[in-house]
Amino acid sequence: MRILLLDDSLDNLNLLKLYVKKSSDEFVMVSDADEALTKINEEHFDMFFLDIQMPLKDGFEVLKDVRESEKAKDLFVCALTAHTSKNEVEKINKSSFNDYLQKPILRNEFLEYIEKFSIKAAG
């Protein structure tokens, strides 16, 4: 499975790189929204983890661009958020995100989430 991860925090990306070091899945990690959108339009991904709070373009704006892309409009997109207030969760649920994970992300929970997705996708 190919998984794209977008988080503007290099510390978060480095932590996630450690989490997935032994995974058989292929991870592409980027810290820039425009770079992520370019990759989505040029490459195939099975899943996209998208940070909500980023400078310049927030996760909701990036998601809008993904859903408007002919190639990626059906891509499974999971929001990554440190803010799980009622309003934030409601906003995520009303958007076209498929799901969300709360930060801080724990290694086992993250890998189990991907494994469950993979099993569902395999059918």
C-alpha positions as CSV (number, residue, x, y, z in Angstrom):
1,M,0.0,0.0,0.0
2,R,1.2,3.5,-0.8
3,I,0.5,6.1,1.9
4,L,1.0,9.9,1.6
5,L,1.6,11.9,4.8
6,L,1.4,15.7,5.0
7,D,2.4,17.5,8.2
8,D,4.1,20.9,8.3
9,S,6.0,19.8,11.5
10,L,9.3,18.1,10.6
11,D,9.4,16.7,14.2
12,N,6.0,15.0,13.6
13,L,7.2,13.6,10.2
14,N,10.5,12.3,11.8
15,L,8.5,10.6,14.5
16,L,6.2,9.0,12.0
17,K,9.2,7.8,10.0
18,L,10.4,6.0,13.0
19,Y,7.0,4.4,13.5
20,V,6.8,3.0,10.0
21,K,10.5,2.0,9.6
22,K,9.7,-1.7,9.6
23,S,6.4,-1.5,7.8
24,S,5.9,-3.2,4.5
25,D,3.8,-0.3,3.2
26,E,5.5,2.5,1.3
27,F,5.2,5.9,2.9
28,V,5.8,9.3,1.2
29,M,6.2,12.1,3.7
30,V,6.0,15.8,2.8
31,S,5.8,19.0,4.8
32,D,4.4,21.2,2.1
33,A,0.7,21.3,0.9
34,D,1.6,22.1,-2.7
35,E,4.1,19.3,-2.9
36,A,1.5,16.9,-1.5
37,L,-1.0,18.0,-4.1
38,T,1.5,17.6,-6.9
39,K,2.3,14.1,-5.8
40,I,-1.4,13.2,-5.5
41,N,-1.9,14.3,-9.1
42,E,1.1,12.6,-10.5
43,E,1.3,9.4,-8.4
44,H,-1.0,6.7,-7.0
45,F,-1.8,6.6,-3.3
46,D,-4.1,4.3,-1.3
47,M,-4.4,6.6,1.7
48,F,-3.6,10.1,2.7
49,F,-2.9,11.4,6.2
50,L,-3.5,15.1,6.3
51,D,-2.6,17.5,9.1
52,I,-5.4,20.0,9.7
53,Q,-3.5,23.0,11.1
54,M,-0.8,24.2,8.7
55,P,0.3,27.6,7.5
56,L,-0.7,29.0,4.1
57,K,-3.2,26.2,3.3
58,D,-4.9,24.3,6.1
59,G,-6.0,20.7,5.9
60,F,-9.6,21.6,4.8
61,E,-8.3,23.7,1.9
62,V,-6.0,20.8,0.8
63,L,-8.9,18.4,1.1
64,K,-11.0,20.6,-1.2
65,D,-8.2,20.5,-3.8
66,V,-7.9,16.7,-3.5
67,R,-11.7,16.2,-3.9
68,E,-11.6,18.4,-7.0
69,S,-8.8,16.3,-8.5
70,E,-10.2,13.8,-11.1
71,K,-7.4,11.4,-10.2
72,A,-7.7,11.5,-6.4
73,K,-11.3,12.5,-5.7
74,D,-12.1,9.1,-4.1
75,L,-8.8,8.9,-2.2
76,F,-9.2,7.8,1.5
77,V,-8.2,10.9,3.5
78,C,-7.7,10.8,7.2
79,A,-7.3,14.1,9.1
80,L,-4.6,14.5,11.7
81,T,-5.6,16.9,14.4
82,A,-4.4,18.0,17.9
83,H,-7.7,19.8,18.4
84,T,-10.6,17.5,19.1
85,S,-13.0,20.0,20.5
86,K,-16.6,19.4,19.7
87,N,-16.5,22.1,17.0
88,E,-13.4,20.7,15.3
89,V,-14.7,17.1,15.2
90,E,-18.0,18.4,13.9
91,K,-16.3,20.3,11.2
92,I,-14.2,17.2,10.2
93,N,-17.3,15.1,10.2
94,K,-19.2,17.6,8.0
95,S,-16.3,17.7,5.5
96,S,-15.3,15.0,3.0
97,F,-12.6,13.6,5.3
98,N,-13.1,9.9,5.6
99,D,-11.9,9.8,9.2
100,Y,-9.6,11.5,11.7
101,L,-6.8,10.6,14.2
102,Q,-6.1,12.6,17.2
103,K,-2.5,13.8,17.9
104,P,-0.3,12.9,19.6
105,I,-0.3,9.8,17.5
106,L,0.9,6.6,19.2
107,R,2.9,4.1,17.3
108,N,0.7,1.0,17.9
109,E,-2.5,2.8,17.2
110,F,-1.2,4.3,14.0
111,L,0.1,1.0,12.6
112,E,-3.2,-0.8,13.7
113,Y,-5.2,1.9,11.9
114,I,-3.3,1.3,8.7
115,E,-3.6,-2.5,9.0
116,K,-7.4,-2.2,9.5
117,F,-7.7,0.0,6.5
118,S,-5.6,-2.4,4.4
119,I,-7.8,-5.3,5.4
120,K,-10.9,-3.4,4.6
121,A,-9.5,-2.3,1.2
122,A,-8.5,-5.8,0.4
123,G,-12.1,-6.7,0.9
